[in-house]
Amino acid sequence: MFKDRFEAGKELVERLIKYKNSKDAIILAIPRGGLQIGHVLATELNIPLDIIIVKKIPHPSNPEYAIGAVGIEEVILNKEVVVASSIPDSYVDAEVKELTEAIKQRYKNYRGNKPLPKLKGKTVILADDGLATGHTMMAAVGIVKKQNPKKVVLAVPVAPPETIKRFKGVVDEIVCLDQPSFFFAIGEFYANFEQVEDGEAIRLLKEANE
């Protein structure tokens, strides 16, 4: 049980200390909760912080259940679930279009018109407050790997073992503090898991890079 995301971030720092002051490293956090983690990592490790935005594709009959995820020029689908649930292509296409537009707008809200960071040859540390199915993080990994980074590091406080297993061989390094067998939701492993508002997330991003 972590007190909050900031405490979880501090524990992750200890496992990522070899990257401190690294000139070719960058942290990409998934907003909004991931920015509390990313802020701690960036501040303690003296590494630039930026964001990577991905959104889950909800199941048509259960919005809490992800059937995939969308990022900029990246779509990850759980094809087995799509086929088993007879989800039409038209639904998936419409969701991807809508989510892509929402992602573009969110980047603008967080970063203005600044160009996205160049990742070629860099060590990219992908941070979030935890993984459940891992669909959104897998989409993030796909986006990052298209730019040919030197190394991709996954850094999260908590995730179920079966999700972590899916990232083995996909990323170069996995740092996960806890892999509980009984996993219902990320929030159950935090004493304080309040929603992070956009205003705070934007402040944390700006503050970490000042």
Backbone as a printed PyTorch tensor [residue, N CA C, xyz], in Angstrom:
tensor([[[  0.8460,  -1.1920,   0.0000],
         [  0.0000,   0.0000,   0.0000],
         [  0.8810,   1.2400,   0.0000]],

        [[  0.7150,   2.0900,  -0.9940],
         [  1.4420,   3.3560,  -1.0570],
         [  0.5840,   4.4550,  -0.4320]],

        [[  1.2350,   5.4050,   0.2460],
         [  0.5030,   6.5260,   0.8270],
         [ -0.1750,   7.3280,  -0.2770]],

        [[  0.5610,   7.6700,  -1.3160],
         [  0.0330,   8.3970,  -2.4710],
         [  1.0090,   8.2080,  -3.6350]],

        [[  0.7300,   8.8670,  -4.7590],
         [  1.5830,   8.7040,  -5.9360],
         [  2.9760,   9.2790,  -5.7150]],

        [[  3.0690,  10.3530,  -4.9330],
         [  4.3790,  10.9600,  -4.6820],
         [  5.2970,   9.9970,  -3.9290]],

        [[  4.7250,   9.3070,  -2.9360],
         [  5.5210,   8.3240,  -2.1890],
         [  5.9420,   7.1750,  -3.1120]],

        [[  5.0230,   6.7320,  -3.9600],
         [  5.3500,   5.6470,  -4.9010],
         [  6.4680,   6.0910,  -5.8450]],

        [[  6.4210,   7.3630,  -6.2740],
         [  7.4710,   7.8980,  -7.1310],
         [  8.8270,   7.8640,  -6.4620]],

        [[  8.8610,   8.2090,  -5.1700],
         [ 10.1320,   8.2040,  -4.4310],
         [ 10.7120,   6.7900,  -4.3390]],

        [[  9.8370,   5.7990,  -4.1900],
         [ 10.3230,   4.4160,  -4.1410],
         [ 10.8580,   3.9770,  -5.5040]],

        [[ 10.2350,   4.4810,  -6.5800],
         [ 10.7240,   4.1610,  -7.9190],
         [ 12.0940,   4.7830,  -8.1760]],

        [[ 12.3140,   5.9750,  -7.6140],
         [ 13.6010,   6.6580,  -7.7830],
         [ 14.7540,   5.7450,  -7.3680]],

        [[ 14.5810,   5.0390,  -6.2540],
         [ 15.6390,   4.1630,  -5.7420],
         [ 16.0110,   3.0720,  -6.7430]],

        [[ 15.0320,   2.6510,  -7.5390],
         [ 15.2740,   1.5840,  -8.5190],
         [ 15.7720,   2.1250,  -9.8610]],

        [[ 15.7260,   3.4440, -10.0060],
         [ 16.1300,   4.0690, -11.2710],
         [ 17.3320,   4.9980, -11.0940]],

        [[ 17.9950,   4.8890,  -9.9510],
         [ 19.0480,   5.8350,  -9.5810],
         [ 20.2120,   5.8370, -10.5780]],

        [[ 20.4080,   4.7360, -11.3010],
         [ 21.5130,   4.6760, -12.2750],
         [ 21.3190,   5.6660, -13.4250]],

        [[ 20.0870,   6.1690, -13.5840],
         [ 19.8200,   7.1240, -14.6640],
         [ 19.9540,   8.5790, -14.2070]],

        [[ 20.3150,   8.8040, -12.9650],
         [ 20.4240,  10.1680, -12.4460],
         [ 21.4300,  10.9810, -13.2620]],

        [[ 21.0030,  12.1900, -13.6220],
         [ 21.8250,  13.1390, -14.3940],
         [ 22.1750,  12.6500, -15.7980]],

        [[ 21.4680,  11.6220, -16.2700],
         [ 21.7510,  11.1010, -17.6140],
         [ 21.3800,  12.1420, -18.6680]],

        [[ 22.3220,  12.4410, -19.5610],
         [ 22.1190,  13.4850, -20.5710],
         [ 21.2270,  13.0360, -21.7180]],

        [[ 21.1130,  11.7200, -21.9190],
         [ 20.3180,  11.2410, -23.0610],
         [ 19.0210,  10.5540, -22.6140]],

        [[ 18.5930,  10.8210, -21.3800],
         [ 17.3670,  10.1990, -20.8620],
         [ 16.2250,  11.2170, -20.7980]],

        [[ 15.0090,  10.7260, -20.9270],
         [ 13.8120,  11.5490, -20.7880],
         [ 12.7130,  10.6980, -20.1500]],

        [[ 11.9090,  11.3280, -19.3110],
         [ 10.7600,  10.6500, -18.6970],
         [  9.5090,  11.0820, -19.4450]],

        [[  8.7190,  10.1200, -19.8840],
         [  7.4190,  10.3970, -20.4930],
         [  6.3490,   9.8330, -19.5670]],

        [[  5.5520,  10.7290, -18.9980],
         [  4.4860,  10.3040, -18.0750],
         [  3.1430,  10.3160, -18.7890]],

        [[  2.2770,   9.3990, -18.3740],
         [  0.9160,   9.3500, -18.9190],
         [  0.0080,  10.1710, -18.0030]],

        [[ -0.5500,  11.2880, -18.5110],
         [ -1.4300,  12.1110, -17.6600],
         [ -2.7060,  11.3440, -17.3250]],

        [[ -3.3430,  11.6260, -16.1650],
         [ -2.8780,  12.7070, -15.3230],
         [ -2.1130,  12.1780, -14.1150]],

        [[ -2.5440,  11.0400, -13.5800],
         [ -1.8940,  10.4790, -12.3950],
         [ -0.4160,  10.2080, -12.5870]],

        [[ -0.0380,   9.8250, -13.8060],
         [  1.3580,   9.5350, -14.0920],
         [  2.2660,  10.7400, -13.9330]],

        [[  1.6860,  11.9500, -14.0050],
         [  2.5120,  13.1520, -13.8620],
         [  2.9530,  13.3870, -12.4240]],

        [[  2.1960,  12.8980, -11.4450],
         [  2.6790,  12.9790, -10.0600],
         [  3.8800,  12.0670,  -9.8770]],

        [[  3.8280,  10.8860, -10.4740],
         [  4.9720,   9.9710, -10.4510],
         [  6.1400,  10.6030, -11.2160]],

        [[  5.8530,  11.0730, -12.4280],
         [  6.8890,  11.6330, -13.2900],
         [  7.5670,  12.8510, -12.6970]],

        [[  6.8130,  13.6890, -11.9770],
         [  7.3630,  14.8850, -11.3510],
         [  8.4490,  14.5050, -10.3380]],

        [[  8.1650,  13.4870,  -9.5240],
         [  9.1360,  13.0270,  -8.5260],
         [ 10.3730,  12.4650,  -9.2260]],

        [[ 10.1730,  11.6350, -10.2330],
         [ 11.3040,  11.0330, -10.9450],
         [ 12.1780,  12.1080, -11.5930]],

        [[ 11.5340,  13.0620, -12.2650],
         [ 12.2810,  14.1100, -12.9640],
         [ 13.0770,  14.9720, -11.9920]],

        [[ 12.4420,  15.3240, -10.8710],
         [ 13.0920,  16.1850,  -9.8840],
         [ 14.2570,  15.4770,  -9.2080]],

        [[ 14.0340,  14.2400,  -8.7810],
         [ 15.0580,  13.4990,  -8.0310],
         [ 16.1990,  12.9920,  -8.9300]],

        [[ 15.8660,  12.6580, -10.1790],
         [ 16.8810,  12.0930, -11.0740],
         [ 17.5110,  13.1510, -11.9780]],

        [[ 16.9530,  14.3680, -11.9500],
         [ 17.4560,  15.4600, -12.7860],
         [ 17.4140,  15.0920, -14.2730]],

        [[ 16.2180,  14.6500, -14.6910],
         [ 15.9850,  14.2410, -16.0760],
         [ 14.7620,  15.0240, -16.5810]],

        [[ 14.7510,  15.4630, -17.8420],
         [ 13.5800,  16.1780, -18.3680],
         [ 12.3100,  15.3320, -18.3200]],

        [[ 11.1880,  16.0130, -18.0940],
         [  9.8730,  15.3600, -18.0420],
         [  9.0080,  15.8580, -19.1850]],

        [[  8.3400,  14.9360, -19.8530],
         [  7.3480,  15.2960, -20.8630],
         [  6.1850,  14.3100, -20.7370]],

        [[  5.2450,  14.4020, -21.6430],
         [  4.0660,  13.5400, -21.5520],
         [  3.9050,  12.6920, -22.8070]],

        [[  3.1820,  11.6030, -22.6460],
         [  2.7130,  10.8240, -23.7850],
         [  1.2550,  10.4980, -23.4990]],

        [[  0.3920,  10.8660, -24.4200],
         [ -1.0460,  10.7470, -24.1730],
         [ -1.6290,   9.5860, -24.9660]],

        [[ -2.2720,   8.6890, -24.2600],
         [ -2.9810,   7.5580, -24.8570],
         [ -4.3330,   7.4280, -24.1690]],

        [[ -5.3110,   6.9680, -24.9090],
         [ -6.6510,   6.8160, -24.3300],
         [ -7.1880,   5.4190, -24.6300]],

        [[ -7.9020,   4.8580, -23.6640],
         [ -8.4410,   3.5130, -23.8590],
         [ -9.6800,   3.5500, -24.7550]],

        [[ -9.8610,   2.4760, -25.5250],
         [-11.0810,   2.2900, -26.3150],
         [-12.0480,   1.4860, -25.4480]],

        [[-13.1860,   2.0730, -25.0500],
         [-14.0860,   1.3580, -24.1420],
         [-14.9260,   0.2980, -24.8600]],

        [[-15.2340,  -0.7520, -24.1330],
         [-16.1710,  -1.7680, -24.6250],
         [-17.5510,  -1.1200, -24.7500]],

        [[-18.2680,  -1.3520, -25.8400],
         [-19.5620,  -0.6720, -26.0300],
         [-20.5930,  -0.9290, -24.9310]],

        [[-20.5170,  -2.0850, -24.2690],
         [-21.4980,  -2.3750, -23.2220],
         [-20.9440,  -2.1990, -21.8070]],

        [[-19.6430,  -1.8730, -21.7040],
         [-19.0160,  -1.6600, -20.4040],
         [-17.8800,  -0.6500, -20.5540]],

        [[-18.1710,   0.6420, -20.3650],
         [-17.1780,   1.6990, -20.5950],
         [-15.9170,   1.5740, -19.7450]],

        [[-15.9960,   0.8370, -18.6150],
         [-14.8310,   0.6810, -17.7510],
         [-13.8550,  -0.3650, -18.2830]],

        [[-14.3200,  -1.1850, -19.2240],
         [-13.4880,  -2.2710, -19.7460],
         [-12.8450,  -1.8440, -21.0660]],

        [[-11.5280,  -1.8630, -21.1320],
         [-10.8220,  -1.4290, -22.3380],
         [-10.6820,  -2.5850, -23.3280]],

        [[-11.0010,  -2.3130, -24.5940],
         [-10.7720,  -3.3080, -25.6480],
         [ -9.5400,  -2.9360, -26.4690]],

        [[ -8.8810,  -1.8560, -26.0500],
         [ -7.6850,  -1.4110, -26.7470],
         [ -7.3360,  -0.0010, -26.3250]],

        [[ -6.4230,   0.6060, -27.0700],
         [ -5.9980,   1.9700, -26.7460],
         [ -5.5430,   2.6910, -28.0060]],

        [[ -5.6030,   4.0210, -27.9320],
         [ -5.2390,   4.8670, -29.0690],
         [ -4.2020,   5.8900, -28.6210]],

        [[ -3.2120,   6.1220, -29.4800],
         [ -2.2670,   7.2170, -29.2870],
         [ -2.1030,   7.9150, -30.6160]],

        [[ -1.1680,   8.8480, -30.7000],
         [ -0.9160,   9.4990, -31.9770],
         [ -0.3200,   8.4730, -32.9500]],

        [[ -1.0720,   8.1860, -34.0150],
         [ -0.6480,   7.2320, -35.0510],
         [ -0.3780,   5.8330, -34.4980]],

        [[ -1.1060,   5.4470, -33.4610],
         [ -0.9320,   4.1020, -32.8840],
         [ -2.2630,   3.6050, -32.3320]],

        [[ -2.6670,   2.3970, -32.7460],
         [ -3.8880,   1.7700, -32.2310],
         [ -3.5470,   0.3460, -31.8020]],

        [[ -3.8640,   0.0240, -30.5480],
         [ -3.6780,  -1.3370, -30.0250],
         [ -5.0570,  -1.9040, -29.7380]],

        [[ -5.3640,  -3.0790, -30.3030],
         [ -6.6750,  -3.6950, -30.0850],
         [ -6.5220,  -5.0840, -29.4850]],

        [[ -7.4240,  -5.4120, -28.5500],
         [ -7.5240,  -6.7850, -28.0610],
         [ -8.4690,  -7.5140, -29.0180]],

        [[ -7.8930,  -8.0830, -30.0750],
         [ -8.7070,  -8.6400, -31.1570],
         [ -9.5750,  -9.7960, -30.7010]],

        [[ -9.0850, -10.5640, -29.7280],
         [ -9.8710, -11.7010, -29.2240],
         [-11.1850, -11.2130, -28.6140]],

        [[-11.1080, -10.1510, -27.8180],
         [-12.3190,  -9.6060, -27.1850],
         [-13.2420,  -8.9790, -28.2320]],

        [[-12.6580,  -8.2730, -29.1920],
         [-13.4470,  -7.6330, -30.2520],
         [-14.2450,  -8.6810, -31.0240]],

        [[-13.5770,  -9.7840, -31.3680],
         [-14.2480, -10.8550, -32.1260],
         [-15.2770, -11.5680, -31.2530]],

        [[-14.8730, -11.9270, -30.0200],
         [-15.7710, -12.6570, -29.1150],
         [-17.0230, -11.8550, -28.7770]],

        [[-16.8810, -10.5230, -28.6920],
         [-18.0230,  -9.6670, -28.3490],
         [-18.7760,  -9.1690, -29.5760]],

        [[-18.3310,  -9.5920, -30.7680],
         [-18.9600,  -9.1690, -32.0330],
         [-19.0640,  -7.6440, -32.1330]],

        [[-17.9810,  -6.9870, -31.7690],
         [-17.9500,  -5.5210, -31.8360],
         [-17.6900,  -5.1120, -33.2850]],

        [[-18.5870,  -4.3310, -33.8810],
         [-18.4320,  -3.9810, -35.3030],
         [-17.2530,  -3.0440, -35.5590]],

        [[-16.6720,  -3.1630, -36.7470],
         [-15.5600,  -2.2890, -37.1350],
         [-15.9700,  -0.8200, -37.0890]],

        [[-17.2260,  -0.5680, -37.4150],
         [-17.7050,   0.8250, -37.4450],
         [-17.6020,   1.4770, -36.0660]],

        [[-17.8640,   0.6860, -35.0010],
         [-17.7450,   1.2130, -33.6290],
         [-16.2860,   1.5420, -33.3200]],

        [[-15.4020,   0.6080, -33.6450],
         [-13.9790,   0.8050, -33.3650],
         [-13.4500,   2.0110, -34.1360]],

        [[-13.7990,   2.1080, -35.4250],
         [-13.3200,   3.2170, -36.2610],
         [-13.7940,   4.5690, -35.7200]],

        [[-15.0590,   4.6170, -35.3010],
         [-15.6190,   5.8740, -34.7710],
         [-14.9300,   6.2760, -33.4690]],

        [[-14.6710,   5.2840, -32.6000],
         [-13.9860,   5.5660, -31.3310],
         [-12.5570,   6.0520, -31.5760]],

        [[-11.8620,   5.3970, -32.4930],
         [-10.4740,   5.7800, -32.7920],
         [-10.4270,   7.2150, -33.3100]],

        [[-11.3580,   7.5620, -34.1880],
         [-11.3940,   8.9260, -34.7450],
         [-11.6460,   9.9600, -33.6490]],

        [[-12.6420,   9.6840, -32.8100],
         [-13.0000,  10.6250, -31.7340],
         [-11.8630,  10.7710, -30.7100]],

        [[-11.2650,   9.6420, -30.3370],
         [-10.1940,   9.6690, -29.3380],
         [ -8.9380,  10.3550, -29.8750]],

        [[ -8.6420,  10.1560, -31.1530],
         [ -7.4730,  10.8020, -31.7580],
         [ -7.6100,  12.3160, -31.7000]],

        [[ -8.8120,  12.8250, -32.0020],
         [ -9.0430,  14.2710, -31.9330],
         [ -8.9040,  14.7790, -30.4960]],

        [[ -9.4130,  13.9920, -29.5420],
         [ -9.3230,  14.3760, -28.1240],
         [ -7.8570,  14.4070, -27.6610]],

        [[ -7.0630,  13.4620, -28.1550],
         [ -5.6400,  13.4010, -27.7980],
         [ -4.9030,  14.6300, -28.3250]],

        [[ -5.1660,  14.9920, -29.5820],
         [ -4.5270,  16.1750, -30.1750],
         [ -4.8470,  17.4310, -29.3710]],

        [[ -6.1150,  17.5630, -28.9550],
         [ -6.5250,  18.7330, -28.1760],
         [ -5.8510,  18.7430, -26.8120]],

        [[ -5.7010,  17.5650, -26.2320],
         [ -5.0880,  17.4800, -24.9000],
         [ -3.6020,  17.8280, -24.9500]],

        [[ -2.9280,  17.3760, -25.9940],
         [ -1.5220,  17.7660, -26.1670],
         [ -1.4090,  19.2890, -26.2190]],

        [[ -2.3310,  19.9170, -26.9430],
         [ -2.3050,  21.3760, -27.0790],
         [ -2.5310,  22.0460, -25.7290]],

        [[ -3.4600,  21.5030, -24.9310],
         [ -3.7430,  22.0690, -23.6080],
         [ -2.5240,  21.9810, -22.6850]],

        [[ -1.8040,  20.8680, -22.7850],
         [ -0.6680,  20.6300, -21.8850],
         [  0.6140,  21.3020, -22.3660]],

        [[  0.8200,  21.3080, -23.6840],
         [  2.1220,  21.7140, -24.1980],
         [  2.0800,  22.9290, -25.1230]],

        [[  0.8780,  23.4460, -25.3850],
         [  0.7730,  24.5400, -26.3390],
         [  1.1320,  24.0360, -27.7290]],

        [[  1.9090,  24.8120, -28.4570],
         [  2.3010,  24.4150, -29.8150],
         [  3.7440,  23.9170, -29.8920]],

        [[  4.3290,  23.6050, -28.7230],
         [  5.7010,  23.0980, -28.7240],
         [  5.7720,  21.7500, -29.4450]],

        [[  6.7990,  21.5250, -30.2770],
         [  6.9190,  20.2180, -30.9420],
         [  7.1880,  19.1120, -29.9260]],

        [[  6.7380,  17.9160, -30.2460],
         [  6.9680,  16.7680, -29.3630],
         [  8.4700,  16.4520, -29.3160]],

        [[  8.9560,  15.9060, -28.2040],
         [ 10.3950,  15.6350, -28.0740],
         [ 10.8790,  14.5770, -29.0560]],

        [[ 12.1120,  14.7440, -29.5120],
         [ 12.7470,  13.7430, -30.3780],
         [ 13.3170,  12.6400, -29.4910]],

        [[ 12.9820,  11.4040, -29.8060],
         [ 13.3540,  10.2880, -28.9300],
         [ 14.4420,   9.3880, -29.5070]],

        [[ 14.8440,   9.6400, -30.7420],
         [ 15.8520,   8.7880, -31.3740],
         [ 17.1510,   8.7960, -30.5670]],

        [[ 17.6380,   7.5770, -30.2380],
         [ 18.8910,   7.4340, -29.5200],
         [ 18.8140,   7.7460, -28.0390]],

        [[ 17.6080,   7.9720, -27.5200],
         [ 17.4700,   8.3280, -26.1030],
         [ 17.0180,   7.1330, -25.2610]],

        [[ 17.2730,   7.2410, -23.9540],
         [ 16.6930,   6.3060, -22.9930],
         [ 15.3640,   6.9080, -22.5510]],

        [[ 14.2820,   6.2270, -22.8590],
         [ 12.9450,   6.7430, -22.5630],
         [ 12.3520,   5.9600, -21.3950]],

        [[ 12.0650,   6.6790, -20.3100],
         [ 11.4390,   6.0550, -19.1310],
         [  9.9500,   6.3790, -19.1720]],

        [[  9.1360,   5.3530, -19.3910],
         [  7.6840,   5.5210, -19.4460],
         [  7.1080,   5.3020, -18.0500]],

        [[  6.4180,   6.3270, -17.5300],
         [  5.9420,   6.2620, -16.1420],
         [  4.4330,   6.4490, -16.0540]],

        [[  3.8290,   5.6700, -15.1660],
         [  2.4130,   5.8380, -14.8370],
         [  2.2220,   5.4010, -13.3910]],

        [[  1.0110,   5.6320, -12.8430],
         [  0.7750,   5.2840, -11.4450],
         [  0.4300,   3.8160, -11.2420]],

        [[  0.3710,   3.0610, -12.3310],
         [  0.0920,   1.6340, -12.2530],
         [ -0.4700,   1.1430, -13.5740]],

        [[ -0.4910,  -0.1760, -13.7470],
         [ -1.0760,  -0.7840, -14.9410],
         [ -2.1620,  -1.7560, -14.5170]],

        [[ -3.2190,  -1.8080, -15.2990],
         [ -4.2540,  -2.8290, -15.0870],
         [ -4.1440,  -3.8200, -16.2500]],

        [[ -4.8290,  -3.5360, -17.3670],
         [ -4.6940,  -4.4040, -18.5530],
         [ -3.3960,  -4.1150, -19.2950]],

        [[ -2.9040,  -2.8810, -19.1900],
         [ -1.6680,  -2.5090, -19.8780],
         [ -1.8610,  -2.0340, -21.3090]],

        [[ -3.1280,  -1.9530, -21.7870],
         [ -3.3740,  -1.5480, -23.1780],
         [ -2.8360,  -0.1510, -23.4760]],

        [[ -3.1040,   0.7970, -22.5730],
         [ -2.6700,   2.1670, -22.8360],
         [ -1.1450,   2.2590, -22.8480]],

        [[ -0.4990,   1.5900, -21.9220],
         [  0.9630,   1.6130, -21.8890],
         [  1.5550,   0.9290, -23.1160]],

        [[  0.9220,  -0.1360, -23.5910],
         [  1.4180,  -0.8260, -24.7830],
         [  1.3470,   0.0950, -26.0010]],

        [[  0.2760,   0.8940, -26.0610],
         [  0.1660,   1.8770, -27.1520],
         [  1.2800,   2.9140, -27.0240]],

        [[  1.5610,   3.3400, -25.8030],
         [  2.6400,   4.3110, -25.5620],
         [  3.9870,   3.7410, -26.0070]],

        [[  4.2250,   2.4830, -25.6780],
         [  5.4810,   1.8240, -26.0790],
         [  5.5950,   1.8030, -27.6010]],

        [[  4.4920,   1.4860, -28.2780],
         [  4.4910,   1.4440, -29.7390],
         [  4.8470,   2.7810, -30.3530]],

        [[  4.3000,   3.8590, -29.7910],
         [  4.5780,   5.2170, -30.2750],
         [  6.0610,   5.5420, -30.0970]],

        [[  6.5860,   5.2300, -28.9200],
         [  7.9870,   5.5350, -28.6030],
         [  8.9410,   4.7540, -29.5100]],

        [[  8.6740,   3.4700, -29.6900],
         [  9.5960,   2.6150, -30.4350],
         [  9.6880,   2.9900, -31.9140]],

        [[  8.6610,   3.6640, -32.4230],
         [  8.7010,   4.1100, -33.8140],
         [  9.8080,   5.1330, -34.0510]],

        [[ 10.2800,   5.7730, -32.9640],
         [ 11.3220,   6.7970, -33.0910],
         [ 12.7310,   6.2550, -32.8420]],

        [[ 12.8440,   4.9380, -32.7080],
         [ 14.1550,   4.3040, -32.5240],
         [ 14.9460,   4.8300, -31.3250]],

        [[ 14.3760,   4.7430, -30.1330],
         [ 15.1390,   5.1340, -28.9370],
         [ 16.2420,   4.1200, -28.6630]],

        [[ 17.2100,   4.5220, -27.8600],
         [ 18.2830,   3.5970, -27.4820],
         [ 17.7450,   2.5230, -26.5370]],

        [[ 16.8410,   2.9420, -25.6460],
         [ 16.3400,   2.0320, -24.6160],
         [ 14.9650,   2.4970, -24.1540]],

        [[ 14.0660,   1.5530, -23.8840],
         [ 12.7420,   1.8700, -23.3400],
         [ 12.6120,   1.2000, -21.9770]],

        [[ 12.3500,   2.0100, -20.9630],
         [ 12.2190,   1.5180, -19.5900],
         [ 10.7780,   1.7410, -19.1280]],

        [[ 10.1430,   0.6960, -18.6440],
         [  8.7930,   0.8000, -18.0780],
         [  8.9310,   0.9590, -16.5690]],

        [[  8.3500,   2.0370, -16.0110],
         [  8.4630,   2.2960, -14.5660],
         [  7.0880,   2.5630, -13.9650]],

        [[  6.6000,   1.6170, -13.1780],
         [  5.2930,   1.7540, -12.5190],
         [  5.3760,   1.1900, -11.0990]],

        [[  4.5820,   1.7300, -10.1810],
         [  4.5930,   1.1920,  -8.8170],
         [  3.9380,  -0.1820,  -8.7030]],

        [[  2.8610,  -0.4130,  -9.4790],
         [  2.0920,  -1.6380,  -9.2690],
         [  1.4290,  -2.0970, -10.5670]],

        [[  1.3600,  -3.4220, -10.7270],
         [  0.6960,  -4.0270, -11.8790],
         [  0.5510,  -5.5160, -11.6190]],

        [[ -0.4830,  -6.1460, -12.1710],
         [ -0.6170,  -7.6000, -12.0010],
         [  0.4710,  -8.3350, -12.7870]],

        [[  0.9100,  -9.4990, -12.2990],
         [  2.0070, -10.2210, -12.9510],
         [  1.7390, -10.5650, -14.4070]],

        [[  0.4740, -10.8880, -14.7510],
         [  0.1810, -11.2680, -16.1420],
         [  0.3390, -10.0900, -17.0950]],

        [[  0.0820,  -8.8770, -16.5880],
         [  0.2740,  -7.6810, -17.4180],
         [  1.7580,  -7.4120, -17.6240]],

        [[  2.5310,  -7.4920, -16.5490],
         [  3.9780,  -7.2760, -16.6440],
         [  4.6070,  -8.2830, -17.6060]],

        [[  4.1090,  -9.5040, -17.5740],
         [  4.6420, -10.5600, -18.4390],
         [  4.5370, -10.1840, -19.9170]],

        [[  3.4720,  -9.4650, -20.2690],
         [  3.2590,  -9.0760, -21.6670],
         [  4.2980,  -8.0700, -22.1610]],

        [[  4.9460,  -7.3660, -21.2320],
         [  5.9290,  -6.3580, -21.6250],
         [  7.3490,  -6.9150, -21.7100]],

        [[  7.5310,  -8.1370, -21.2360],
         [  8.8630,  -8.7410, -21.3090],
         [  9.2220,  -9.0160, -22.7680]],

        [[ 10.3600,  -8.5130, -23.1860],
         [ 10.7560,  -8.6420, -24.5840],
         [ 10.2400,  -7.5190, -25.4620]],

        [[  9.2940,  -6.7350, -24.9210],
         [  8.7420,  -5.5920, -25.6640],
         [  9.4970,  -4.3200, -25.2800]],

        [[  9.7960,  -4.1790, -23.9840],
         [ 10.6280,  -3.0620, -23.5080],
         [ 11.9700,  -3.6190, -23.0370]],

        [[ 12.9410,  -2.7360, -22.8640],
         [ 14.2900,  -3.1780, -22.5000],
         [ 14.4570,  -3.4280, -21.0030]],

        [[ 13.6690,  -2.7230, -20.2020],
         [ 13.7900,  -2.8620, -18.7470],
         [ 12.4250,  -2.6020, -18.1100]],

        [[ 12.0970,  -3.4010, -17.1000],
         [ 10.8420,  -3.2190, -16.3650],
         [ 11.1650,  -2.9650, -14.8990]],

        [[ 10.6560,  -1.8500, -14.3780],
         [ 10.7690,  -1.5540, -12.9510],
         [  9.3550,  -1.4560, -12.4050]],

        [[  8.9500,  -2.4680, -11.6470],
         [  7.6110,  -2.5090, -11.0460],
         [  7.7870,  -2.9140,  -9.5880]],

        [[  7.3710,  -2.0560,  -8.6800],
         [  7.6180,  -2.2730,  -7.2520],
         [  6.8040,  -3.4180,  -6.6670]],

        [[  5.5890,  -3.6140,  -7.1680],
         [  4.7160,  -4.6390,  -6.5800],
         [  3.8860,  -5.2890,  -7.6820]],

        [[  3.8380,  -6.6210,  -7.6560],
         [  3.0420,  -7.3680,  -8.6370],
         [  2.0930,  -8.3170,  -7.8900]],

        [[  1.0220,  -7.7790,  -7.3180],
         [  0.1070,  -8.6050,  -6.5270],
         [ -0.7010,  -9.5770,  -7.3890]],

        [[ -0.8790, -10.7830,  -6.8740],
         [ -1.6580, -11.7950,  -7.5990],
         [ -3.1360, -11.4280,  -7.6530]],

        [[ -3.6370, -10.8580,  -6.5550],
         [ -5.0380, -10.4420,  -6.5250],
         [ -5.1030,  -8.9560,  -6.8460]],

        [[ -5.6180,  -8.6540,  -8.0170],
         [ -5.6020,  -7.2770,  -8.5100],
         [ -6.9790,  -6.9290,  -9.0550]],

        [[ -7.5940,  -5.8970,  -8.4610],
         [ -8.8990,  -5.4510,  -8.9510],
         [ -8.7770,  -4.1110,  -9.6610]],

        [[ -8.1320,  -3.1370,  -9.0070],
         [ -7.9590,  -1.8120,  -9.5910],
         [ -6.7110,  -1.1680,  -9.0080]],

        [[ -6.0970,  -0.2650,  -9.7570],
         [ -4.8630,   0.3960,  -9.3030],
         [ -5.0820,   1.1290,  -7.9820]],

        [[ -6.2270,   1.7850,  -7.8570],
         [ -6.5090,   2.6000,  -6.6800],
         [ -6.5010,   1.8500,  -5.3650]],

        [[ -6.7150,   0.5360,  -5.3990],
         [ -6.7680,  -0.2160,  -4.1360],
         [ -5.3860,  -0.3310,  -3.4780]],

        [[ -4.3270,   0.0380,  -4.2010],
         [ -2.9800,  -0.0540,  -3.6490],
         [ -2.4500,   1.2960,  -3.1820]],

        [[ -3.3320,   2.2860,  -3.1320],
         [ -2.9810,   3.6230,  -2.6540],
         [ -3.9400,   4.0420,  -1.5460]],

        [[ -3.4020,   4.5900,  -0.4520],
         [ -4.2650,   5.1280,   0.6040],
         [ -4.9790,   6.3780,   0.0930]],

        [[ -4.2630,   7.1800,  -0.7020],
         [ -4.8340,   8.3790,  -1.3100],
         [ -4.6830,   8.2580,  -2.8180]],

        [[ -5.8200,   8.1220,  -3.5140],
         [ -5.7950,   7.9730,  -4.9750],
         [ -6.7770,   8.9600,  -5.6010]],

        [[ -6.7270,  10.1960,  -5.1020],
         [ -7.6400,  11.2160,  -5.6250],
         [ -7.2940,  11.5210,  -7.0820]],

        [[ -8.3420,  11.8720,  -7.8420],
         [ -8.1360,  12.2150,  -9.2390],
         [ -7.2700,  13.4670,  -9.3570]],

        [[ -6.3440,  13.4310, -10.3000],
         [ -5.4830,  14.5880, -10.5640],
         [ -6.1600,  15.4370, -11.6280]],

        [[ -6.4030,  16.7020, -11.3090],
         [ -7.0500,  17.5980, -12.2690],
         [ -6.0420,  18.0880, -13.3020]],

        [[ -6.5380,  18.5090, -14.4590],
         [ -5.6640,  18.9850, -15.5310],
         [ -4.7670,  20.1260, -15.0700]],

        [[ -5.3320,  21.0320, -14.2870],
         [ -4.5600,  22.1900, -13.8290],
         [ -3.3310,  21.7800, -13.0440]],

        [[ -3.5100,  20.8210, -12.1280],
         [ -2.3620,  20.3590, -11.3300],
         [ -1.3650,  19.6220, -12.2080]],

        [[ -1.8740,  18.7850, -13.1220],
         [ -0.9870,  18.0170, -13.9990],
         [ -0.1200,  18.9430, -14.8580]],

        [[ -0.7260,  19.9960, -15.3940],
         [  0.0130,  20.9640, -16.2140],
         [  1.0600,  21.6840, -15.3640]],

        [[  0.6870,  22.0200, -14.1250],
         [  1.6270,  22.6850, -13.2130],
         [  2.8250,  21.7930, -12.9090]],

        [[  2.5600,  20.5120, -12.6590],
         [  3.6360,  19.5710, -12.3450],
         [  4.5960,  19.4160, -13.5230]],

        [[  4.0470,  19.3640, -14.7280],
         [  4.8810,  19.2390, -15.9260],
         [  5.7970,  20.4600, -16.0690]],

        [[  5.2160,  21.6330, -15.8940],
         [  5.9790,  22.8730, -16.0370],
         [  7.0430,  23.0020, -14.9310]],

        [[  6.6220,  22.7110, -13.6990],
         [  7.4930,  22.8600, -12.5290],
         [  8.7140,  21.9470, -12.6060]],

        [[  8.5030,  20.7130, -13.0890],
         [  9.6040,  19.7520, -13.1450],
         [ 10.7000,  20.1780, -14.0980]],

        [[ 10.3560,  21.0070, -15.0790],
         [ 11.3340,  21.3930, -16.0880],
         [ 11.8880,  22.8030, -15.9030]],

        [[ 11.5030,  23.4490, -14.7890],
         [ 12.0090,  24.8040, -14.5420],
         [ 13.4360,  24.7490, -13.9880]]])
